Amino acid sequence: MTKNLKTPKNVLAVFAHPDDMDFSSSGTIAKWAKKGATITYLVCTDGGKGSEDPLMTPKKLSLIRQKEQLAAAKILGVKDVIFLTHKDGELAPNMKLKEDISKVIRQKKPDLVITLDPTFLYSIKRGFINHSDHRAAGQATIDAVFPLARDRLNFPHHEKQGLSSHKVKTLLLVAMEDFTHCEDITSMFKVKLKTLRAHASQVAMDGVFEKRVRERSRIIGKKAGFRYGEGFKKIDLS
Ligand SMILES: [Zn+2]
C-alpha cells in the first residue's frame, strides 16, 4: 500500500452530490489545502432528491444543498465550487456529462483528479448499494481524464474557446474497502467532522453519526498505521 502523497499543486474533485467528497475525502482535501494546494470541487447533480421531508421540493433542496456545499468548501479552504446541476438520481455517463467534465479539466488543468469508483456497485459487508449517480460521476470522470480531455481532437471547439488539451498525472478513486493508497487525516479529523456538520440537511450530527464516521476513519487508517485515514485506489498515469 502507498501512503501520503506529496502535496499536489492543483486538484480537481468530481462527484455526484453536495456532501459526497466531504464524506469520503475532506480530511485529505483539508490537509492539501492547508499546504497550499489549489482545489476545485465539481458537483455533477443538483442534489435535489435527498430528503424525506414531505414539504421539501427538489428546487428548494437543491438551493439548500448548494449553500451547504459552499459552507463546507469554505471550512476546507476549497476556493472554487462548480455546480453542473444535472438532475439528481438521473445522472448518466453520457457524452454531455463527459464533455462538461473534460471542459473543467481543460480549464483548471489539475495535476490530480479525485472521483468516485464506478466499479463499486454494492457492499455485502456494510449492507449498502452505491448510488447510481456516484457510479455515473466516476465513470464519466475517468473517461474525461482519458482520453477525452487529454487528446486535442476530442471536442475540437474547446480549442476555439482557448482551452488546450490537458494530461492529468494522478487519478484517485475513493475506496472504503479495497483501497491501495491511504492518506493520514489524523490532524484534520476535527475539520472533517466540521465539514460534515455543514451538510445539515443530510446528516444529523448526533453522537451516533459522529461515532460511525470516527469508526470508519479509524478502520481505514489502521491498515496504514494511522489513527484516522481515508482510502483510495491510486492510478499513476504515465
Ligand atoms: Zn451522494
Residues whose N, C-alpha, C, O or C-beta is under 5 A from the ligand:
A	BS01	ZN	A16 H17 D20
